[in-house]
Amino acid sequence: MDVDNDVAYAFGDIGCWSERTEVHKAASLGQASQLQRLIDSGASVNVVSVDSITPLHEACVRGQAECVRLLLEAGALVDARNVDGSTPLCDACSAGSLECVRILLEHGAKANPALTSRTTSPLHEACMGGNVHCAELLIAVGACLEAYDLYYGTPLHMACVSERMDCVKVLLNAGAKVNATRLHQTALHHAAKTRQVEMIEMLVEFGANIYARDQHERKPVDYTKPGTAAADCLKFYENNPMSLQQLSRLSVRKSLGTSALKTVVHLDIPKALINFLCYK
């Protein structure tokens, strides 16, 4: 996009496109005192650079929590979008800054911003980076477990593609649909491709369909090399049906849905059974 160089940039303009400003720089570097001086002198906290990045985006992607707080208190738009459609919360989750995520949510950031063809959700970003504590916080405030990204699918798909075992477990325990598909590919297909045996075992324990076929009519085992641990693991599950005990656990979990963890701990049953139902 061409910018008319004859039009001067006004220091206090909100939303004006500019080169990267001193506010952007201070926010990115975590220079809280300098940022406060700029704010006090009238600098706009919502000025955007030519790629639509605000100072708040800069602070979040660098994990500069104090600058995030200063910007928001000065009126920064908490859900501003950059040229790719990402919000500051997406950037904070990608950076793995739990404190920035907390501050943004306290100031009303949307855990479920509308997705575009170029964006992923904050939960996708947390799972891509393996930032499990950010993922847990997002889930606690109602982040959609089935948010759908055009390129990856659900956050569970993203966690499996990125080989983030901790995030896979958090998502499954929270009630993410283990057999959700993108182009008929399930999370188990991705785990098989990356040959993650522990991940394969966990997905199957949560009810993954080992016979699911993708758009190429291939099962998860078809993406493994014969004789490898991943292939042997999937072949074992194909040849050995689930126990009645496991089927019962899956049935209980399915009936409780996303409220399973909150509900199970209050059941009047032995602690061992509670731990079993919670996959502890």
Beta strands, then each sheet from edge to edge (+ up, - down):
strand 1: 17-18
strand 2: 48-49
sheet 1: 1+ 2+
end
